[in-house]
Amino acid sequence: MNRALPISQSYRRPIFEAVILQAIIGVLAMMVLDGGDTAHICGISLIAFWSAASVLIWRHPKSPSKTDLQLLRFGYLPLVIFAGVLVHFLWHVRGLDK
């Protein structure tokens, strides 16, 4: 039985680098003493990133572009920053900021 995914081998390194980046950011987020808010933001961003990454790989399984590979490699970092800014903005609008 062949258990290999039918995707290009060029996805291997960007996916590995994305997991390493997410592990580093996740550990750092868990070390912040803010009651878990930063860790929650990173967790939600993690789910959003892998949902988008699976759609990207599904749409271009055999021929990823350089942009696709860069988004897989570094797309989590801007997503975490955007989610953090958005959450704090929404807390401020709702009057829940600390």
ABEGO torsion letter per residue (X at the ends): XBABBBBBAAAAAAAAAAAAAAAAAAAAAAABBAGGAAAAAAAAAAAAAAAAAAAAAAABAABBBAAAAAAAAAAAAAAAAAAAAAAAAAAAAAGABX
